[in-house]
Amino acid sequence: MEIIERVEKALDSIRPYLEADGGNVKVLDVNDGVLRLELLGACGSCPMSTMTLKAGVEEAVKRAVPEITSVQAVNITSADDPNAKLPETMR
């Protein structure tokens, strides 16, 4: 199984949790052990996106695909961003 397929399978295990808050992730590429993702939907504008990425996404992917050494999102929203929005379930 290709590395991208294994990454997608790992992400599928946590997608229901992301989707419950109106979000998702999209794999952009894997290069030298670094997985680059785009946060979609509510995840793209949520101030909790850094925590979600590190505690949820990165942990699940690294456990399933040990070749991945780092996970980066191209669109992390800072908690200080005035446009940041918490999902309805977190308000």
Secondary structure, DSSP 4 states (H G I P E B T S, - for coil): --HHHHHHHHHHHHHHHHHHTTEEEEEEEEETTEEEEEEEEGGGG-TTHHHIIIIIIIHHHHHH-TT--EEEETTPPPTT-TT----GGG-
